[in-house]
Amino acid sequence: MVSRENKVIGGFAVVALALTYGGFWLTDFPSELLLGVLIFAGVIAPMIVNNRLDSRESA
């Protein structure tokens, strides 16, 4: 059975890859900005969401 944390991380990973890949092909944004989008959407945002959901469950 897949845990809630893994579902959140997997969903954000798919979104992060889609945003980055689409950004490379559809926009003229610099690669540094798109790397920041990839890191934020793939690493930082899922941590924030999981921490918020964990704190909500414990309260």
PDB file with one MODEL, atoms N, CA, C and O in Angstrom:
MODEL        1
ATOM      1  N   MET A   1       0.837  -1.176   0.000  1.00  0.00           N
ATOM      2  CA  MET A   1       0.000   0.000   0.000  1.00  0.00           C
ATOM      3  C   MET A   1       0.886   1.246   0.000  1.00  0.00           C
ATOM      4  O   MET A   1       1.883   1.299   0.721  1.00  0.00           O
ATOM      5  N   VAL A   2       0.534   2.224  -0.789  1.00  0.00           N
ATOM      6  CA  VAL A   2       1.310   3.445  -0.923  1.00  0.00           C
ATOM      7  C   VAL A   2       0.872   4.432   0.155  1.00  0.00           C
ATOM      8  O   VAL A   2      -0.321   4.658   0.356  1.00  0.00           O
ATOM      9  N   SER A   3       1.852   5.016   0.845  1.00  0.00           N
ATOM     10  CA  SER A   3       1.527   5.957   1.912  1.00  0.00           C
ATOM     11  C   SER A   3       1.143   7.322   1.340  1.00  0.00           C
ATOM     12  O   SER A   3       1.398   7.621   0.173  1.00  0.00           O
ATOM     13  N   ARG A   4       0.532   8.128   2.180  1.00  0.00           N
ATOM     14  CA  ARG A   4       0.135   9.469   1.768  1.00  0.00           C
ATOM     15  C   ARG A   4       1.350  10.301   1.366  1.00  0.00           C
ATOM     16  O   ARG A   4       1.297  11.050   0.391  1.00  0.00           O
ATOM     17  N   GLU A   5       2.448  10.169   2.119  1.00  0.00           N
ATOM     18  CA  GLU A   5       3.652  10.939   1.800  1.00  0.00           C
ATOM     19  C   GLU A   5       4.169  10.606   0.408  1.00  0.00           C
ATOM     20  O   GLU A   5       4.557  11.500  -0.344  1.00  0.00           O
ATOM     21  N   ASN A   6       4.174   9.326   0.066  1.00  0.00           N
ATOM     22  CA  ASN A   6       4.666   8.924  -1.250  1.00  0.00           C
ATOM     23  C   ASN A   6       3.744   9.406  -2.365  1.00  0.00           C
ATOM     24  O   ASN A   6       4.221   9.756  -3.445  1.00  0.00           O
ATOM     25  N   LYS A   7       2.445   9.431  -2.128  1.00  0.00           N
ATOM     26  CA  LYS A   7       1.514   9.956  -3.125  1.00  0.00           C
ATOM     27  C   LYS A   7       1.759  11.441  -3.359  1.00  0.00           C
ATOM     28  O   LYS A   7       1.760  11.902  -4.500  1.00  0.00           O
ATOM     29  N   VAL A   8       1.968  12.187  -2.279  1.00  0.00           N
ATOM     30  CA  VAL A   8       2.226  13.630  -2.404  1.00  0.00           C
ATOM     31  C   VAL A   8       3.529  13.865  -3.154  1.00  0.00           C
ATOM     32  O   VAL A   8       3.577  14.689  -4.068  1.00  0.00           O
ATOM     33  N   ILE A   9       4.582  13.153  -2.781  1.00  0.00           N
ATOM     34  CA  ILE A   9       5.882  13.321  -3.428  1.00  0.00           C
ATOM     35  C   ILE A   9       5.807  12.934  -4.897  1.00  0.00           C
ATOM     36  O   ILE A   9       6.339  13.642  -5.752  1.00  0.00           O
ATOM     37  N   GLY A  10       5.154  11.821  -5.197  1.00  0.00           N
ATOM     38  CA  GLY A  10       5.023  11.390  -6.585  1.00  0.00           C
ATOM     39  C   GLY A  10       4.243  12.375  -7.433  1.00  0.00           C
ATOM     40  O   GLY A  10       4.609  12.646  -8.577  1.00  0.00           O
ATOM     41  N   GLY A  11       3.175  12.908  -6.878  1.00  0.00           N
ATOM     42  CA  GLY A  11       2.385  13.898  -7.608  1.00  0.00           C
ATOM     43  C   GLY A  11       3.167  15.165  -7.891  1.00  0.00           C
ATOM     44  O   GLY A  11       3.132  15.693  -9.003  1.00  0.00           O
ATOM     45  N   PHE A  12       3.869  15.648  -6.887  1.00  0.00           N
ATOM     46  CA  PHE A  12       4.674  16.852  -7.088  1.00  0.00           C
ATOM     47  C   PHE A  12       5.829  16.597  -8.043  1.00  0.00           C
ATOM     48  O   PHE A  12       6.204  17.495  -8.796  1.00  0.00           O
ATOM     49  N   ALA A  13       6.403  15.399  -8.035  1.00  0.00           N
ATOM     50  CA  ALA A  13       7.490  15.076  -8.960  1.00  0.00           C
ATOM     51  C   ALA A  13       7.007  15.116 -10.402  1.00  0.00           C
ATOM     52  O   ALA A  13       7.700  15.634 -11.278  1.00  0.00           O
ATOM     53  N   VAL A  14       5.827  14.571 -10.649  1.00  0.00           N
ATOM     54  CA  VAL A  14       5.263  14.599 -12.003  1.00  0.00           C
ATOM     55  C   VAL A  14       4.997  16.034 -12.440  1.00  0.00           C
ATOM     56  O   VAL A  14       5.308  16.409 -13.571  1.00  0.00           O
ATOM     57  N   VAL A  15       4.428  16.831 -11.554  1.00  0.00           N
ATOM     58  CA  VAL A  15       4.146  18.237 -11.877  1.00  0.00           C
ATOM     59  C   VAL A  15       5.448  19.000 -12.116  1.00  0.00           C
ATOM     60  O   VAL A  15       5.536  19.802 -13.046  1.00  0.00           O
ATOM     61  N   ALA A  16       6.451  18.754 -11.284  1.00  0.00           N
ATOM     62  CA  ALA A  16       7.733  19.458 -11.432  1.00  0.00           C
ATOM     63  C   ALA A  16       8.391  19.120 -12.763  1.00  0.00           C
ATOM     64  O   ALA A  16       8.901  20.008 -13.447  1.00  0.00           O
ATOM     65  N   LEU A  17       8.383  17.851 -13.130  1.00  0.00           N
ATOM     66  CA  LEU A  17       8.983  17.465 -14.410  1.00  0.00           C
ATOM     67  C   LEU A  17       8.210  18.044 -15.584  1.00  0.00           C
ATOM     68  O   LEU A  17       8.811  18.484 -16.565  1.00  0.00           O
ATOM     69  N   ALA A  18       6.890  18.051 -15.497  1.00  0.00           N
ATOM     70  CA  ALA A  18       6.085  18.616 -16.577  1.00  0.00           C
ATOM     71  C   ALA A  18       6.326  20.120 -16.719  1.00  0.00           C
ATOM     72  O   ALA A  18       6.455  20.627 -17.834  1.00  0.00           O
ATOM     73  N   LEU A  19       6.386  20.830 -15.597  1.00  0.00           N
ATOM     74  CA  LEU A  19       6.642  22.272 -15.652  1.00  0.00           C
ATOM     75  C   LEU A  19       8.023  22.573 -16.225  1.00  0.00           C
ATOM     76  O   LEU A  19       8.174  23.483 -17.040  1.00  0.00           O
ATOM     77  N   THR A  20       9.015  21.825 -15.807  1.00  0.00           N
ATOM     78  CA  THR A  20      10.372  22.073 -16.281  1.00  0.00           C
ATOM     79  C   THR A  20      10.512  21.726 -17.760  1.00  0.00           C
ATOM     80  O   THR A  20      11.066  22.502 -18.539  1.00  0.00           O
ATOM     81  N   TYR A  21      10.009  20.563 -18.138  1.00  0.00           N
ATOM     82  CA  TYR A  21      10.087  20.144 -19.541  1.00  0.00           C
ATOM     83  C   TYR A  21       9.312  21.107 -20.433  1.00  0.00           C
ATOM     84  O   TYR A  21       9.797  21.507 -21.491  1.00  0.00           O
ATOM     85  N   GLY A  22       8.121  21.472 -20.009  1.00  0.00           N
ATOM     86  CA  GLY A  22       7.332  22.429 -20.773  1.00  0.00           C
ATOM     87  C   GLY A  22       7.988  23.798 -20.834  1.00  0.00           C
ATOM     88  O   GLY A  22       7.905  24.495 -21.845  1.00  0.00           O
ATOM     89  N   GLY A  23       8.643  24.175 -19.740  1.00  0.00           N
ATOM     90  CA  GLY A  23       9.336  25.453 -19.720  1.00  0.00           C
ATOM     91  C   GLY A  23      10.489  25.514 -20.689  1.00  0.00           C
ATOM     92  O   GLY A  23      10.748  26.558 -21.288  1.00  0.00           O
ATOM     93  N   PHE A  24      11.191  24.397 -20.851  1.00  0.00           N
ATOM     94  CA  PHE A  24      12.297  24.369 -21.804  1.00  0.00           C
ATOM     95  C   PHE A  24      11.798  24.489 -23.234  1.00  0.00           C
ATOM     96  O   PHE A  24      12.444  25.135 -24.059  1.00  0.00           O
ATOM     97  N   TRP A  25      10.661  23.878 -23.540  1.00  0.00           N
ATOM     98  CA  TRP A  25      10.191  23.848 -24.918  1.00  0.00           C
ATOM     99  C   TRP A  25       9.272  25.012 -25.277  1.00  0.00           C
ATOM    100  O   TRP A  25       9.232  25.426 -26.436  1.00  0.00           O
ATOM    101  N   LEU A  26       8.537  25.543 -24.309  1.00  0.00           N
ATOM    102  CA  LEU A  26       7.515  26.523 -24.644  1.00  0.00           C
ATOM    103  C   LEU A  26       7.865  27.954 -24.283  1.00  0.00           C
ATOM    104  O   LEU A  26       7.197  28.883 -24.736  1.00  0.00           O
ATOM    105  N   THR A  27       8.905  28.152 -23.473  1.00  0.00           N
ATOM    106  CA  THR A  27       9.251  29.503 -23.041  1.00  0.00           C
ATOM    107  C   THR A  27      10.721  29.784 -23.309  1.00  0.00           C
ATOM    108  O   THR A  27      11.488  28.892 -23.673  1.00  0.00           O
ATOM    109  N   ASP A  28      11.089  31.026 -23.123  1.00  0.00           N
ATOM    110  CA  ASP A  28      12.483  31.425 -23.249  1.00  0.00           C
ATOM    111  C   ASP A  28      13.097  31.727 -21.890  1.00  0.00           C
ATOM    112  O   ASP A  28      14.047  32.504 -21.791  1.00  0.00           O
ATOM    113  N   PHE A  29      12.550  31.109 -20.836  1.00  0.00           N
ATOM    114  CA  PHE A  29      13.110  31.327 -19.502  1.00  0.00           C
ATOM    115  C   PHE A  29      14.513  30.753 -19.428  1.00  0.00           C
ATOM    116  O   PHE A  29      14.807  29.751 -20.079  1.00  0.00           O
ATOM    117  N   PRO A  30      15.383  31.375 -18.644  1.00  0.00           N
ATOM    118  CA  PRO A  30      16.732  30.825 -18.494  1.00  0.00           C
ATOM    119  C   PRO A  30      16.697  29.478 -17.766  1.00  0.00           C
ATOM    120  O   PRO A  30      15.796  29.207 -16.972  1.00  0.00           O
ATOM    121  N   SER A  31      17.681  28.657 -18.051  1.00  0.00           N
ATOM    122  CA  SER A  31      17.713  27.314 -17.465  1.00  0.00           C
ATOM    123  C   SER A  31      17.863  27.360 -15.941  1.00  0.00           C
ATOM    124  O   SER A  31      17.413  26.445 -15.252  1.00  0.00           O
ATOM    125  N   GLU A  32      18.487  28.411 -15.412  1.00  0.00           N
ATOM    126  CA  GLU A  32      18.620  28.532 -13.961  1.00  0.00           C
ATOM    127  C   GLU A  32      17.260  28.698 -13.296  1.00  0.00           C
ATOM    128  O   GLU A  32      17.014  28.134 -12.230  1.00  0.00           O
ATOM    129  N   LEU A  33      16.385  29.464 -13.917  1.00  0.00           N
ATOM    130  CA  LEU A  33      15.039  29.655 -13.388  1.00  0.00           C
ATOM    131  C   LEU A  33      14.248  28.347 -13.433  1.00  0.00           C
ATOM    132  O   LEU A  33      13.539  28.011 -12.485  1.00  0.00           O
ATOM    133  N   LEU A  34      14.372  27.623 -14.522  1.00  0.00           N
ATOM    134  CA  LEU A  34      13.663  26.352 -14.645  1.00  0.00           C
ATOM    135  C   LEU A  34      14.216  25.315 -13.680  1.00  0.00           C
ATOM    136  O   LEU A  34      13.467  24.466 -13.196  1.00  0.00           O
ATOM    137  N   LEU A  35      15.504  25.366 -13.393  1.00  0.00           N
ATOM    138  CA  LEU A  35      16.077  24.479 -12.380  1.00  0.00           C
ATOM    139  C   LEU A  35      15.509  24.832 -11.006  1.00  0.00           C
ATOM    140  O   LEU A  35      15.240  23.941 -10.200  1.00  0.00           O
ATOM    141  N   GLY A  36      15.328  26.107 -10.736  1.00  0.00           N
ATOM    142  CA  GLY A  36      14.704  26.534  -9.482  1.00  0.00           C
ATOM    143  C   GLY A  36      13.267  26.048  -9.378  1.00  0.00           C
ATOM    144  O   GLY A  36      12.827  25.643  -8.302  1.00  0.00           O
ATOM    145  N   VAL A  37      12.532  26.085 -10.480  1.00  0.00           N
ATOM    146  CA  VAL A  37      11.161  25.571 -10.499  1.00  0.00           C
ATOM    147  C   VAL A  37      11.169  24.074 -10.209  1.00  0.00           C
ATOM    148  O   VAL A  37      10.343  23.585  -9.438  1.00  0.00           O
ATOM    149  N   LEU A  38      12.098  23.350 -10.822  1.00  0.00           N
ATOM    150  CA  LEU A  38      12.202  21.909 -10.603  1.00  0.00           C
ATOM    151  C   LEU A  38      12.500  21.595  -9.142  1.00  0.00           C
ATOM    152  O   LEU A  38      11.880  20.705  -8.561  1.00  0.00           O
ATOM    153  N   ILE A  39      13.433  22.309  -8.553  1.00  0.00           N
ATOM    154  CA  ILE A  39      13.797  22.062  -7.155  1.00  0.00           C
ATOM    155  C   ILE A  39      12.653  22.452  -6.230  1.00  0.00           C
ATOM    156  O   ILE A  39      12.337  21.717  -5.294  1.00  0.00           O
ATOM    157  N   PHE A  40      12.029  23.598  -6.478  1.00  0.00           N
ATOM    158  CA  PHE A  40      10.932  24.015  -5.604  1.00  0.00           C
ATOM    159  C   PHE A  40       9.752  23.061  -5.695  1.00  0.00           C
ATOM    160  O   PHE A  40       9.254  22.584  -4.676  1.00  0.00           O
ATOM    161  N   ALA A  41       9.304  22.783  -6.917  1.00  0.00           N
ATOM    162  CA  ALA A  41       8.111  21.951  -7.090  1.00  0.00           C
ATOM    163  C   ALA A  41       8.367  20.487  -6.786  1.00  0.00           C
ATOM    164  O   ALA A  41       7.441  19.769  -6.411  1.00  0.00           O
ATOM    165  N   GLY A  42       9.599  20.028  -6.939  1.00  0.00           N
ATOM    166  CA  GLY A  42       9.887  18.619  -6.728  1.00  0.00           C
ATOM    167  C   GLY A  42      10.410  18.268  -5.351  1.00  0.00           C
ATOM    168  O   GLY A  42      10.331  17.112  -4.937  1.00  0.00           O
ATOM    169  N   VAL A  43      10.951  19.259  -4.625  1.00  0.00           N
ATOM    170  CA  VAL A  43      11.562  18.965  -3.323  1.00  0.00           C
ATOM    171  C   VAL A  43      10.926  19.776  -2.200  1.00  0.00           C
ATOM    172  O   VAL A  43      10.461  19.210  -1.211  1.00  0.00           O
ATOM    173  N   ILE A  44      10.903  21.080  -2.344  1.00  0.00           N
ATOM    174  CA  ILE A  44      10.495  21.950  -1.243  1.00  0.00           C
ATOM    175  C   ILE A  44       8.983  21.915  -1.021  1.00  0.00           C
ATOM    176  O   ILE A  44       8.530  21.785   0.116  1.00  0.00           O
ATOM    177  N   ALA A  45       8.204  22.030  -2.089  1.00  0.00           N
ATOM    178  CA  ALA A  45       6.745  22.044  -1.948  1.00  0.00           C
ATOM    179  C   ALA A  45       6.193  20.760  -1.330  1.00  0.00           C
ATOM    180  O   ALA A  45       5.327  20.847  -0.460  1.00  0.00           O
ATOM    181  N   PRO A  46       6.657  19.556  -1.742  1.00  0.00           N
ATOM    182  CA  PRO A  46       6.133  18.352  -1.086  1.00  0.00           C
ATOM    183  C   PRO A  46       6.488  18.275   0.395  1.00  0.00           C
ATOM    184  O   PRO A  46       5.704  17.767   1.197  1.00  0.00           O
ATOM    185  N   MET A  47       7.675  18.782   0.763  1.00  0.00           N
ATOM    186  CA  MET A  47       8.038  18.789   2.184  1.00  0.00           C
ATOM    187  C   MET A  47       7.102  19.696   2.967  1.00  0.00           C
ATOM    188  O   MET A  47       6.669  19.340   4.063  1.00  0.00           O
ATOM    189  N   ILE A  48       6.784  20.863   2.419  1.00  0.00           N
ATOM    190  CA  ILE A  48       5.884  21.791   3.097  1.00  0.00           C
ATOM    191  C   ILE A  48       4.501  21.166   3.253  1.00  0.00           C
ATOM    192  O   ILE A  48       3.907  21.225   4.329  1.00  0.00           O
ATOM    193  N   VAL A  49       3.994  20.571   2.183  1.00  0.00           N
ATOM    194  CA  VAL A  49       2.660  19.961   2.226  1.00  0.00           C
ATOM    195  C   VAL A  49       2.634  18.806   3.220  1.00  0.00           C
ATOM    196  O   VAL A  49       1.712  18.715   4.030  1.00  0.00           O
ATOM    197  N   ASN A  50       3.632  17.918   3.172  1.00  0.00           N
ATOM    198  CA  ASN A  50       3.656  16.785   4.094  1.00  0.00           C
ATOM    199  C   ASN A  50       3.792  17.232   5.544  1.00  0.00           C
ATOM    200  O   ASN A  50       3.152  16.659   6.426  1.00  0.00           O
ATOM    201  N   ASN A  51       4.607  18.237   5.803  1.00  0.00           N
ATOM    202  CA  ASN A  51       4.739  18.745   7.179  1.00  0.00           C
ATOM    203  C   ASN A  51       3.427  19.346   7.661  1.00  0.00           C
ATOM    204  O   ASN A  51       3.044  19.151   8.815  1.00  0.00           O
ATOM    205  N   ARG A  52       2.737  20.074   6.791  1.00  0.00           N
ATOM    206  CA  ARG A  52       1.461  20.667   7.173  1.00  0.00           C
ATOM    207  C   ARG A  52       0.414  19.582   7.449  1.00  0.00           C
ATOM    208  O   ARG A  52      -0.342  19.677   8.416  1.00  0.00           O
ATOM    209  N   LEU A  53       0.373  18.564   6.605  1.00  0.00           N
ATOM    210  CA  LEU A  53      -0.586  17.475   6.811  1.00  0.00           C
ATOM    211  C   LEU A  53      -0.257  16.667   8.057  1.00  0.00           C
ATOM    212  O   LEU A  53      -1.162  16.218   8.760  1.00  0.00           O
ATOM    213  N   ASP A  54       1.046  16.474   8.343  1.00  0.00           N
ATOM    214  CA  ASP A  54       1.436  15.759   9.563  1.00  0.00           C
ATOM    215  C   ASP A  54       1.041  16.533  10.813  1.00  0.00           C
ATOM    216  O   ASP A  54       0.561  15.950  11.785  1.00  0.00           O
ATOM    217  N   SER A  55       1.246  17.860  10.787  1.00  0.00           N
ATOM    218  CA  SER A  55       0.886  18.664  11.947  1.00  0.00           C
ATOM    219  C   SER A  55      -0.633  18.711  12.132  1.00  0.00           C
ATOM    220  O   SER A  55      -1.115  18.803  13.261  1.00  0.00           O
ATOM    221  N   ARG A  56      -1.375  18.651  11.052  1.00  0.00           N
ATOM    222  CA  ARG A  56      -2.825  18.656  11.152  1.00  0.00           C
ATOM    223  C   ARG A  56      -3.337  17.332  11.744  1.00  0.00           C
ATOM    224  O   ARG A  56      -4.310  17.331  12.498  1.00  0.00           O
ATOM    225  N   GLU A  57      -2.681  16.199  11.404  1.00  0.00           N
ATOM    226  CA  GLU A  57      -3.091  14.909  11.931  1.00  0.00           C
ATOM    227  C   GLU A  57      -2.769  14.761  13.415  1.00  0.00           C
ATOM    228  O   GLU A  57      -3.513  14.107  14.145  1.00  0.00           O
ATOM    229  N   SER A  58      -1.674  15.358  13.867  1.00  0.00           N
ATOM    230  CA  SER A  58      -1.277  15.210  15.258  1.00  0.00           C
ATOM    231  C   SER A  58      -2.057  16.131  16.200  1.00  0.00           C
ATOM    232  O   SER A  58      -2.064  15.919  17.413  1.00  0.00           O
ATOM    233  N   ALA A  59      -2.713  17.153  15.643  1.00  0.00           N
ATOM    234  CA  ALA A  59      -3.466  18.095  16.490  1.00  0.00           C
ATOM    235  C   ALA A  59      -4.873  17.634  16.733  1.00  0.00           C
ATOM    236  O   ALA A  59      -5.634  18.312  17.424  1.00  0.00           O
TER     237      ALA A  59
ENDMDL
END
